[in-house]
């Protein structure tokens, strides 16, 4: 029997963020058993903590969806770090820890109760041609005139991103019902009118795992920040206090680097509360926060022990 935790990420209020299951001490599990357990949790991602093989890392993590393994993902990175710390993990350096994963080493900073990961570089960032834009637009029931720009925004999970004409168009979208060729994960972004407290609305639509929409996604926000901030499509938002709702912030730290941060909570210290539906990319930071429409019921959010199958 192995211990596992369930961590709600990008929120300070339980049941308002994006849940990840974290299995501790998983060195003895085979890849097949990890995949089987990930299917059983039925969450968007399940992670497995292992001893690092790189001497610079504090721990190693493998990240599984119900159908495959990912080299990197945002909310599993922060959730795994929170679970590792709460199980007594001690970083080699004060103020930050280093995660080893399929994408390499990811540095995670601790500050003011939040965790922030340094976004890995994009592995693909080429623009989409007109044929591909038309294919995605048709699947999302959009006119091609609604699409201002489109490119790959892939830092591991396989996101492609579309910049739409406005936030209202983004909010009206329905998730695709089936995979769209190689475009299984689609991020859509649309600007709010001038004077709004948010610059953009952001949604992460996925057809690969059958979930429809990822409630809050760190990898997409990081990739969007790497795409849009250099273009000057940003402005300073109004800061939101802890408990104001589920949120993720992606900030530019240099011309080549962004960090993505947010709260990550376990059930012992928080209680549910309403969450506003509001995504934003703003300031030298990108922020996404949203009400989870049709929230998928999951198993009890509690620490438990996992049968290694």
Secondary structure, 3 states (H helix, E strand, C coil): CEEEEEEEECCCCCCCCEEEEEECCHHHCCHHHHHHHHHHHCCCCEEEEECCCCCCCCEEEEEECCCCEECCCHHHHHHHHHHHHHCCCCCCECCEEEEEECCEEEEEEEECCEEEEECCCCCECCECCHHHHHHHHHHCCCCHHHEEEEEECECCCCEEEEEECCHHHHHHCCCCCCCECCECEEEEEEECCCCCCCCEEEEEEECCCCCEEECCCHHHHHHHHHHHHHHCCCCCCCCCCCCCCCCEEEEEEECCEEEEEECEECHHHCCCCCCCCEEEEECCEEEEECCCCCCCCCCCCCCEEECCC
